[in-house]
Amino acid sequence: MHLALVAVLAGLAGCSDGSSGTDADAGAPGEAPGVKPPVAAKAFDPPAKFGAEIALSVDEDVKDWGFALHGPRLYHRTSAALDAYDTQSGQKLWSSPLGRKDWYTGKEGQPSDDQTIPPVFAQQDGQTGVLFAFADYTKGSGTERDRTDVYLRSVDADSGKVSWTVRLPAPKGATVGDLEPAVIGAEGGTAAVRVLTSRDDSGSDGGQSATTYAVDLKSHQVTWQKDGFAGGVLDGGVVIGAQLGDEATFQVIDGWHSQKEDLALAGLALTDGSPRWRQEGRAAVEVEQVGGGFFVAGSLRDSRTGERVPSSPGGSFIHCFHDQRSVVVCDTKETALGIDAQSRKVLWSISEDGPSRKKPEVHNAFHGAVYATAGADGVILDARTGKDRGLYDGASTYVINEYAAVGIDMNVYPATG
């Protein structure tokens, strides 16, 4: 999934200056009426054939934040709830309502928020939790000021029951903004959460900023908080994002900008927030999740060091995909190529001006297979050799696993072979 750097909340239970949200606040998960038992799912690893398109029954009037696959289920985050669907039948299995009063302040009307914020999965006590963050605006009365609290919630992936909800500490020197917070990722029992803010000091004219948190998923305590740091990627124990200056501005489409060139692309240790690496003097920072030890910020980069991978392709509009095994596939307008995730050597390359093969447009990679289009054809390439494995028809592979492919419009294509 592409995560533009959202350079891209108060206190936890047990802290003296805050409180914990309660499961009762969220309401109980509810099944859609007349739901039948889920269709038995068969895994195809990796899938090469897909069934007929299934249009999920989603409410078009509710704000859509994004979705993710886990096993034979799709989890969809909206401004109102977390919903689970069976990818074989398209049936909604349950809905877990947020139970919040409002998701924006309303001071300037409903904000235009085009972020993609899929839910994140984490193993907790032998169960899979679905993590997401959300903001809840409360209008003050009397001498009380208006406030926006930010919460991190875990929902049981099987039942839809809320496992826990915690309120995050308020950012220092800033006010929570109207744009939705995000769970960047979760590794080793710790989740990273990012919230966009506006600076309180008058010298910056209320300029834009961000705060990033690390939360222990067992104790539900914040282990560190970095104000002025906008995390956008979590990979290999490193939270990667933008260290912000006083005049930073944010756009969902292309990340953070500053005319003073005082931004830094930086990586912090997930364990304690200590600096791992830092590259200063930037006018713009935008990062994209890849995985497997890599991220994209203008080129393919090493998550451990922030340095450009020498085999990264040049050109514009680079997107890269880790196949969750051993290969990273990168695509630009000019070139598609496969890179060995260990040696960092180029395994294969297909260029736009190649005499014998059409350059494909890569859409995803999964377990040794690359899903692309070449002209009107959907084609599957071998991730290690770049050779054609075969054609596939109809399916959109924006998100894919061994059970299904899903298009950006959330239409589902069950794997059949």
C-alpha positions in Angstrom: 0.0 0.0 0.0 1.2 3.4 -0.7 1.6 5.6 2.3 2.6 9.1 1.4 4.5 10.6 4.4 1.9 12.2 6.4 4.8 14.3 6.5 3.3 12.2 6.5 -2.8 12.3 21.5 -4.6 13.3 26.8 -2.8 10.5 28.8 -2.8 6.7 28.8 -4.4 4.6 31.5 -2.2 4.9 34.5 -1.0 8.4 33.7 -2.0 11.2 36.0 -3.1 13.7 33.3 -5.4 11.5 31.3 -7.8 8.6 31.1 -8.4 5.5 29.2 -11.3 5.0 26.8 -13.6 2.1 27.6 -14.9 -0.7 25.6 -18.4 0.3 26.5 -17.9 3.7 24.9 -17.5 1.9 21.5 -20.6 -0.2 21.6 -20.7 -3.9 20.8 -19.9 -5.3 17.4 -23.0 -6.0 15.3 -23.5 -8.6 12.6 -25.4 -7.6 9.4 -28.9 -9.2 9.4 -29.2 -12.6 7.7 -25.4 -13.3 7.6 -24.7 -16.8 6.6 -21.6 -18.8 7.7 -18.5 -17.7 5.7 -17.7 -19.7 2.6 -14.7 -22.1 3.2 -11.7 -20.4 1.8 -8.9 -22.1 -0.1 -5.5 -20.6 -0.3 -3.5 -20.2 -3.6 0.1 -19.2 -2.9 0.6 -17.1 -5.0 -2.8 -16.8 -6.8 -2.7 -16.9 -10.6 -6.5 -17.0 -11.4 -9.3 -15.0 -10.0 -13.1 -15.4 -9.8 -15.8 -12.9 -10.7 -15.8 -9.4 -9.2 -17.6 -9.0 -5.9 -18.9 -5.5 -5.0 -19.0 -5.1 -1.2 -22.0 -3.5 0.4 -20.4 -0.3 1.7 -22.1 2.9 2.8 -21.0 5.5 0.2 -22.0 8.3 2.5 -19.5 7.4 5.2 -15.9 8.6 5.0 -13.6 5.8 3.8 -10.1 5.6 5.4 -8.7 2.4 3.8 -8.7 -1.4 4.0 -6.3 -4.3 4.5 -6.4 -8.1 4.0 -5.7 -10.7 6.7 -6.3 -14.3 5.7 -9.7 -14.7 3.9 -11.0 -11.4 5.4 -11.0 -7.8 4.4 -11.0 -5.1 7.2 -12.4 -1.7 6.2 -11.8 1.4 8.3 -14.4 4.2 8.0 -15.2 7.4 10.0 -17.9 5.4 11.7 -16.7 1.9 12.3 -14.3 -1.0 11.5 -16.0 -3.5 9.3 -15.0 -7.1 8.4 -15.9 -8.8 5.2 -15.5 -12.4 3.9 -13.6 -12.2 0.6 -15.1 -15.4 -0.8 -18.7 -14.3 -0.6 -18.5 -10.5 0.0 -20.7 -10.8 3.1 -20.1 -8.3 6.0 -19.2 -10.4 9.0 -19.3 -7.8 11.7 -19.1 -4.1 12.3 -17.4 -2.5 15.3 -18.6 1.1 15.7 -16.2 3.9 16.9 -18.7 5.5 19.2 -17.1 8.9 18.9 -18.9 12.2 19.0 -17.3 13.8 16.0 -14.3 13.3 13.9 -13.5 17.0 13.1 -13.8 20.3 14.8 -16.2 21.8 12.3 -14.6 25.3 12.6 -14.1 25.5 8.9 -16.5 22.9 7.7 -15.7 19.3 7.0 -12.1 19.0 6.1 -10.9 17.6 2.8 -8.9 14.6 4.0 -7.7 12.2 1.2 -5.3 10.2 3.3 -5.2 6.4 2.9 -5.0 4.9 6.4 -5.5 1.2 6.3 -5.8 -0.7 9.6 -2.7 -2.5 11.0 -2.5 -6.1 12.4 -0.6 -7.2 15.5 -0.4 -10.5 17.4 -1.5 -10.0 21.0 -1.7 -13.0 23.5 -2.2 -15.5 20.7 -4.9 -13.4 19.0 -4.8 -11.0 16.0 -5.7 -7.5 16.9 -6.8 -4.9 14.3 -5.3 -1.5 15.2 -6.4 1.9 14.2 -6.3 5.5 15.7 -9.1 8.0 15.7 -9.8 11.5 16.9 -12.8 12.6 19.0 -13.7 16.3 19.1 -15.6 17.6 22.2 -17.0 21.1 22.2 -16.3 22.9 25.5 -19.0 24.5 27.7 -18.7 27.3 30.2 -15.0 28.0 30.8 -14.0 24.6 29.2 -12.0 24.9 26.0 -12.9 22.7 23.0 -10.6 19.7 22.7 -9.7 16.9 20.4 -8.5 13.6 21.9 -6.8 10.9 20.0 -7.3 7.2 20.8 -5.6 4.0 19.8 -7.9 1.0 19.6 -7.4 -2.8 19.2 -10.3 -4.9 17.9 -10.3 -8.7 17.9 -10.0 -9.8 14.2 -12.2 -12.8 14.6 -15.1 -11.5 16.7 -15.0 -7.7 16.2 -15.0 -7.2 20.0 -13.1 -4.2 21.2 -10.1 -5.5 23.1 -8.9 -2.2 24.5 -8.9 1.6 23.8 -6.4 4.1 25.2 -6.2 7.9 25.0 -2.8 9.2 23.9 -1.1 12.2 25.6 -1.7 15.6 24.1 1.1 16.9 21.8 3.3 19.6 23.4 3.1 23.1 22.0 0.5 22.1 19.3 -3.2 21.4 18.8 -4.5 18.2 17.3 -5.7 19.0 13.7 -8.8 17.9 11.8 -6.9 15.3 9.7 -7.3 11.8 10.9 -4.4 10.2 12.9 -2.8 7.0 11.7 -1.2 3.8 13.0 2.0 3.7 10.9 2.7 0.1 11.8 3.3 -2.4 14.6 6.4 -4.6 15.2 7.5 -6.7 18.2 4.7 -5.7 20.5 4.9 -1.9 19.8 2.8 0.3 17.5 3.8 3.6 16.0 1.1 6.3 15.8 1.2 9.6 14.0 -1.1 12.6 14.4 -1.1 15.9 12.4 -1.2 19.1 14.5 -1.0 22.9 14.2 1.6 24.8 16.2 0.4 26.9 19.1 3.1 29.5 19.0 2.2 32.7 17.2 5.6 33.1 15.6 4.8 30.4 13.2 1.3 31.6 12.5 -0.2 28.3 13.7 2.0 26.4 11.2 1.5 22.7 10.5 3.3 20.0 12.5 3.0 16.5 13.8 3.6 14.2 16.8 4.6 10.6 16.6 4.1 8.0 19.5 5.3 4.5 20.3 2.8 2.5 22.3 3.5 -0.8 24.0 0.6 -3.2 23.0 0.7 -5.2 26.2 0.8 -2.4 28.8 -0.9 0.1 26.6 1.6 2.8 27.7 3.3 5.3 25.5 7.0 4.4 25.5 8.1 7.6 23.7 6.6 10.7 22.1 8.3 12.9 19.5 6.7 16.3 18.9 7.7 17.9 15.5 8.3 14.5 14.0 6.0 13.1 11.4 6.4 9.3 11.1 5.2 7.7 7.8 6.9 4.3 7.6 7.7 1.6 10.2 10.2 -1.0 8.9 12.8 -3.2 10.6 12.5 -1.5 14.0 12.9 2.0 12.5 10.2 4.7 12.4 11.0 6.8 9.3 9.6 10.2 8.6 10.2 14.0 8.5 11.7 16.1 11.2 9.8 19.4 10.8 10.8 23.0 11.0 8.8 26.1 12.0 7.3 26.7 8.5 6.5 23.1 7.4 3.3 22.6 5.4 1.7 19.3 4.6 -0.2 18.0 1.5 -1.6 14.5 1.3 -0.5 14.1 -2.3 3.2 14.9 -1.9 4.0 15.1 1.8 5.9 17.8 3.6 7.4 21.0 2.3 9.4 24.0 3.6 10.7 27.0 1.7 13.5 27.3 4.4 14.8 23.9 3.4 14.9 23.0 7.1 13.2 19.5 6.9 15.1 16.3 7.6 14.5 12.8 6.5 15.1 10.8 9.6 14.8 7.4 11.2 14.1 6.8 14.9 14.5 3.5 16.9 11.0 2.0 17.6 12.3 0.8 21.0 13.1 4.2 22.5 12.8 6.9 19.9 16.6 7.5 19.7 18.0 8.7 16.4 19.2 6.0 14.0 20.0 8.3 11.1 19.2 11.8 9.8 19.6 13.7 6.4 19.1 17.4 6.8 18.6 20.4 4.5 15.6 19.2 2.6 12.8 21.3 1.0 10.5 18.3 0.7 10.0 14.9 2.4 7.6 12.2 1.3 8.0 8.5 2.2 6.3 5.3 1.0 6.2 1.9 2.7 7.9 -1.0 1.0 8.9 -3.5 3.7 11.6 -6.1 3.8 14.2 -3.4 4.9 13.3 -0.8 2.4 11.3 2.4 1.9 10.9 4.9 -0.9 11.8 8.6 -0.6 12.5 9.8 -4.2 14.4 6.5 -4.7 14.5 3.0 -3.0 16.3 3.4 0.3 17.7 1.2 3.1 15.5 1.5 6.2 18.6 0.9 8.5 20.6 3.8 7.1 18.3 6.0 5.0 20.8 5.7 2.2 19.8 5.2 -1.4 20.1 1.6 -2.6 22.6 1.7 -5.5 20.5 -0.5 -7.7 17.4 1.7 -7.3 16.1 2.9 -10.7 16.3 6.5 -11.7 13.3 8.3 -13.3 10.1 9.7 -12.0 7.2 8.5 -9.9 8.9 5.4 -8.5 6.9 2.8 -6.6 8.3 -0.4 -5.1 6.8 -3.6 -3.8 8.3 -6.2 -1.5 7.0 -9.7 -2.4 7.2 -10.7 1.3 9.9 -13.2 0.4 13.1 -12.2 -1.2 12.6 -9.7 -4.0 11.8 -5.9 -4.2 10.2 -4.9 -7.5 10.4 -1.2 -8.5 8.5 0.5 -11.3 9.0 3.9 -12.9 7.7 5.4 -16.1 10.9 4.3 -17.8 11.8 1.0 -16.2 10.6 -2.0 -14.2 13.1 -4.1 -12.4 13.6 -6.8 -9.7 16.1 -6.4 -6.9 17.4 -9.2 -4.6 16.5 -8.1 -1.1 19.6 -9.5 0.4 22.4 -8.8 -2.1 20.7 -5.6 -3.4 21.7 -6.7 -6.9 19.4 -6.3 -10.0 17.9 -9.6 -11.0 16.1 -8.4 -14.1 15.1 -5.2 -15.9 12.6 -4.3 -18.6 12.9 -0.8 -20.1 10.4 1.4 -21.9 12.6 1.4 -25.1 13.4 -2.4 -25.0 13.3 -4.0 -28.5 11.7 -7.3 -27.5 9.4 -6.8 -24.6 6.8 -4.2 -23.6 7.5 -2.5 -20.3 4.8 -3.6 -17.9 3.1 -1.4 -15.3 3.6 -3.0 -12.0 0.7 -3.1 -9.5 1.9 -5.4 -6.8 4.1 -8.3 -5.9 3.4 -11.3 -3.6 5.3 -14.5 -2.8 7.4 -14.7 -5.9 4.8 -13.3 -8.3 4.6 -9.8 -9.9 1.2 -8.6 -10.9 1.3 -6.1 -13.8 -0.4 -4.9 -17.0 1.1 -4.8 -20.4 -1.2 -3.0 -22.8 -4.6 -4.5 -22.3 -3.3 -7.7 -20.7 -3.0 -8.6 -17.1 0.3 -10.4 -16.8 2.1 -12.3 -13.9 5.9 -12.2 -14.0 8.3 -14.3 -12.0 9.7 -12.1 -9.3 13.2 -13.5 -9.5 13.6 -13.8 -13.3 11.2 -11.3 -14.7 9.9 -13.8 -17.2 6.2 -14.1 -18.0 4.4 -16.8 -16.0 1.0 -16.3 -17.6 -1.9 -13.9 -18.1 -4.7 -13.2 -15.7 -8.0 -11.6 -16.6 -10.1 -8.9 -14.9 -8.7 -8.7 -11.4 -7.3 -5.5 -9.9 -4.4 -6.3 -7.6 -4.1 -3.1 -5.5 -4.0 -5.4 -2.5 -3.4 -9.1 -2.7 -2.9 -12.2 -0.6 -3.3 -16.0 -1.1 -7.1 -15.7 -0.8 -8.1 -12.7 -2.9 -7.1 -9.5 -4.8 -8.8 -6.2 -4.1 -9.0 -3.1 -6.3 -8.6 0.4 -5.0 -12.4 0.7 -5.2 -12.7 -2.2 -2.8 -14.1 -4.6 -5.4 -13.0 -8.1 -4.5 -11.7 -10.9 -6.8 -11.5 -14.3 -4.9 -8.4 -16.4 -5.8 -9.4 -19.5 -7.7 -6.1 -21.0 -8.9 
